[in-house]
Amino acid sequence: MIYMTIYVIPYSINDTQTMKRLYRFKWMDKLIHAERTGTPKEFAEKLSICVSYLHSQIKDLKEEYNAPIKYTRIRQTYYYDSDFRLKL
């Protein structure tokens, strides 16, 4: 007879939401570093979120992580105004 032990790792919805948020921040950071975000609408589409939520997430990055994020209409991309590395 074979017995298996099953471990249940408790998690809450907040843990899942936090992981999604951190993953999104990491993806945003990668695109901003590469200066491949496109317009706000294109950036939001790449992240599968709406434009208003994108602006909220950028605001959070600026406030919580002091990210020096700027946008240039000429190149149509977000970029970091100074050397910055997101540390999660």
N, C-alpha and C positions, 0 to 999 in steps of 0.2 A: 504494500500500500504506500502511495506517495502522498505526502502532505506538503502543502504550499503555505507559506506565510504571506499574507497580503498586508501591505502597509498603506494606510490611508493618511495622506498628508492633508491636514485641514488648511483650507484657505478661504478667504472671503472674497466677495466681489470687489472690495476695495483693493486687495492684493492684485487681482487680475487687472483692474483699471490702472493701478500704479505701474505694473509691468508694461502695459500698452503705452502709457504716457512716456515712460523712460525709453522704450523702443522708438517711439515717435521722435523724441528729442534727439536720440542718437542718429536717426535717419535724417532729420532736419540738419543737424550739425554737419553730416557728411556732404549733403547737397550744398549747404552754404559755403563750406570750405572749398568745394570744387567750383563754386560760383555757377552752378547748374540748376538753380531753382526756377528760373523763368519768372513770369509775371506772378503776382499773388494768386490769380486764378489757376495758372498752370501748376504752381507750387502746391496749392490745396488739392488739386486733382492727383498729383503724384503721391500725396499722403492719404488720399481717399477721405478728405474732410472738406467742410465748407470754408469759404473764404473768411467769414467772421470768426470761425473757430481757429483758423490759422493765425489770425491777428491776435487772438487771445493767447495762443501757444507761444508766439513770438514775444508778446508782452511778459509772459511767465519766464521765458528764458532770460530776458533782459533783467527782470527783477530778482529772480531766484539765483541765477548763476552769473549775473553781471556780464552777460554776453553783449559785446559791442556790435550788435546787428544793425546794418544800414541797408538801404535799398537804392539802387541806381536805375533811373528810368532809361538812361542812355543804353546801358548793357542789358537792361531788363532782368536783373537778378539781385538777390540779397547777397550780402557779403559781410565779413567781419572787418570792422574799421581798424582793428589792431590785432596783434598776435593773440590768439585765443584758442584754448583747448577745453572742450567740455569734459568735465570730470564728474561722472555719475557714480 
